[in-house]
Amino acid sequence: MPERIYLSPPHMGPEERTLLLDAFDSNWIAPLGPHVEAFEKELAARVQLPHAAALSSGTAALHLALQMVGVGPGDDVVVSSLTFAASANPIRYLGARPVFIDSEAETWNMSPDLLEEELEERRRLGRPMPKAVVTVDLYGQCANYTRLEPLCEKYGVPLIEDAAEALGASWQGRPAGSFGSMGIFSFNGNKIITTSGGGMLVAREQRFIDTARFLATQARDPAPHYQHSHIGYNYRLSNLLAAVGRGQLRVLDERIAARRKNRELYEAAFKGIEGIRFMPIDARGTCNGWLTVVVIDPKAFGASREDIRLALEKENIESRPVWKPMHLQPVFAECPVRGGAVSATIFADGLCLPSGSSLTRAQHERVAKVFLASRESEAR
């Protein structure tokens, strides 16, 4: 069996090791420490915001952000349908209901037209506005904030940017994570940079970050004994993992360049082949290239998305269908959705290809060869 090619494996270097050993040797293991504070400052500077809180996951960051804008039992929260479940689960943690919005074709992210329909209909009928709108920057590309941000401001709904997949991307010159009331990032093992697990909440207003840190450390009151007036969480990032994150952040631009190169190589390998189209990149922004995603027309190409995935897996190559939209997930079956056909079609025919920043040219060629040969296998 040939060596496994993973979809998006961690990519570590000497900088991360040096900083991790520094944290270890200092005995600042947990819960916090100087690397946590430094990681927060460096990440905030990268996304051009003044405040950040390092947390245990992007999910934790979104949970806290929703709580801080007042989401509670019985509320509605609008969220993109084409995303990972972690964008919707924290809404449920707070007893609220997700309201899913379909994608636009230009970015595959939340459709501004459908969001406007949802908000305007609520205004016209006198229904309560959602407590928040959660946009998702899918596969490293920012949503259309030229329209989404003013819409939320017009209707008085807080905007939270789920930039878990988009660190290093931008929209019209503004960094991913810098839109709305707060932004969140994930440093899960498959992200463009990783702390093995971890996340970050970023904001312009210090009050959000102060509250997030308080809630994330079990909401301990300022007293010499353990006293609690609020329910808190164990959501802070450790000093060890923050050290790894600092090293990863220093090579972010290199990782982005490598991920973008992946797409270029796939585009070259598939040039002139009918039935393959790549996720569109909107010229108003820059994509970090986290994953290269293609949509297959089975009739034109000669094999389906699933045929290709199975052919790759047979050769020990990991690929993955595009996120199954949340409005099609059994756990959210009773939740309302506006639109749905666009994201459902992308899911039906979309495939994420190996996109790690350490992927070699030989591995690229192997993936492309198996991908294209799947047509011949299907014909037989």
ABEGO torsion letter per residue (X at the ends): XBBBBBABBBBBBAAAAAAAAAAAAAGBAOABEAAAAAAAAAAAAAAGBABBBBBABAAAAAAAAAAAAGBBBGBBBBBBABBBAAAAAAAAAAGBBBBBBBBBAAAGBBBAAAAAAAAAAAAAAGBBBBABBBBBBBGGBBBBAAAAAAAAAAAGBBBBBBAAAABGBBBGGBBBGABEABBBBBABAABABBAGBEBBBBBABAAAAAAAAAAAAGGBBBBABBBBABBBBBABBBAAAAAAAAAAAAAAAAAAAAAAAAAAAAAAAABGBBGBBBBBBBAABBBAGABBBBBBBAAAAGBBAAAAAAAAAAAGBBBBBBBBBAAABAAAAABBBBEGAAAAAAAAABBBBBABAABBAAAAAAAAAAAAAAAAAAAX
